[in-house]
Amino acid sequence: QLQLVESGGGLVQPGGSLRLSCEISGFTLRSSAIGWFRQAPGKEREGVSCISRGGSSADYVDSVKGRFTVSGDNAKNTVYLQMNSLKPEDTGVYYCAADWSSLPGTCTVVYNKRLYAYWGQGTQVTVSS
């Protein structure tokens, strides 16, 4: 059964850090690029970061560059999103999703449901004082 399960969200003060996890089952990180997306209340879902199959490359949306880091653990079949220097505008539900169509060494941080076919249930991140 194909499944992605996010965890690690919570309430944090501005400037704080969180690490999100995306645990994968039914396939491996070598077979799919993984993207992180978020959706704030009243806003469209947007791409945050992605990591290519096997973890050789990654990409980020400009607003999180230098603050967020995506990584993968092939042994645990888990992708992480380390989020530092969090801002109130980072608040939202964070999702991970799988893109099996990606070429090795590539991934797209653009929200595209045709590419990212399988999604987790999301985890809430709230940045507030």
Buried (B, 14 or more C-beta within 10 A) or exposed (E): EEEBBBBBBEEBEEEBEBBBBBBBEEBEBEEBBBBBBBBBEEEEBBBBBBBBBBBEBBBBBEEBEEBBBBEBEEEEBBBBBBBBEBBEEBBBBBBBBBBBEBEEEBBBBBBBEEBBBBBBEBBEBBBEE
